[in-house]
Amino acid sequence: MYLERLNSVREELQSMGAESALITSPLSVAYLTGFVCDPHERFLGLLLRDDKAVLFLPSLEQGKAESVLGGTNALIQEIVGIQDTDNPYAKVKQNGGAAARCIAVEKEYMKLSQAEQLTSVFGNPVLNDVGGFISKLRNRKSADEILKIRAAAELVEDVLAEGLKKVKAGITEIEIVAELEYIMKRKGADAPAFDTMVLAGANSALPHGVPGKTQVKEGGFLLFDLGVFKDGYCSDITRTFVTGEPSTKQRHIYDTVLKAEEAAIRAVQIGRPLAEVDRAARHVIEDEGYGQYFTHRTGHGLGLEVHEYPSVHGANEEAIEAGAVFTIEPGIYVPGVGGVRIEDDIHVTSQGAEVLTSFPKTLTRLDI
C-alpha cells in the first residue's frame, strides 16, 4: 500500500520534471510511509527520488522510526537523524538531494522561511508543488481507510448517546464537553478530532461558537458538534436537540435543515460537480426563507484530518470522485433565536452517497 502511494508520487514527479520531492507535512509523511511523528518545531522530511526514499527526522525519533519501518527496506532506504544543531536542509543535500535542480514541495504547508533555507542550500532550484497531488491521492480512500473512518464514526455516536444522558437543567456547555471528552477516552478514542462543541440556547446560532459557562435551560436548541481521532482517522458529526417542547419556529428551522441535508446527500454522484451538493442544500434553505442564515459551505473532506480536501462549496466545480469521504452539514443560524446544524460523514460509491454516520436525525426533545 505505502509503496504504491510512493510510486504514484514518483510518477507525478516525472510528469512535472522534478528530480525529487521534499515532503515535510507530518500527515503526508504518515500517509506515504506509515510512520507517524509529531516533530513539534523540529524538522521532519521525506526525500523521494526515482531510485530511493530517505526519511529525515529528529534524532530523538530515530529509534522509533527504525522500529516502525524495520530499518532500511524497499520502502525507505535510509533513515537520517537530525540534531538540534544541524541545518536540516544541508543534511538533505548531503544524503541524496545534491543533484536536484527542480524540487517538488508542498506549497500549502512549507513556510516562506523554510523555502528560503531550502533554496539557499540547494542553489536556487526550481520549486514545484506536489501537495495538491498528494491531497487528491488522499481523497481516494482505500477500503481499509473506509473501515477506520467507519469505526471512528461508530465510536463518536456511542459517545454522543452516552453523553446525552449527562444533560440536565443547569449544566454548562463546558461541563458537557468535559463529560463527552472523558467518555471518548474511556471508550478508546486516541483523542478528540477537534475541539468538541456544545452550544446552548442562543449560542447555537454561532456556527463555530466556543463552549463556556452558559447553562442548559428549558426551551432552547442544544447543538453538539464532535468527532474522534482513532487509529489515524477522524470522524465528525453534528446533531441538534431541543430542551423542552419545540416551538413552531424551532420545528420549521429544524425540518428545513434536515430536508436540506437529505437533498445534498441525494445530490452526491460520481462525476457531478461538488458545487451541486452545496447548491442542493442551499436551494432548500433559500426556498424556506432562511438563505441569509446559512453562512458557510456545505461540507469538507474527512480522513487523516478532520478538515481536508475537497471543499464542498458553491463555486467548486471539481468532479466528485469515487472513494472520497466528506461531510454534509447545512445549517441555519438565527441570531437571538438559535441555530440548527445536522452533519453526517459520507463515502462516495458507484451508487451515490453511503452515509457512514447513523445517529437518529428526527427532532428529539431532551427532557431536563
Summary of the structure (lengths in Angstrom):
residues: 368
radius of gyration: 23.1
end to end distance: 50.0
largest distance: 70.7
contacts: 1260
relative contact order: 0.11
helix: 38%
strand: 24%
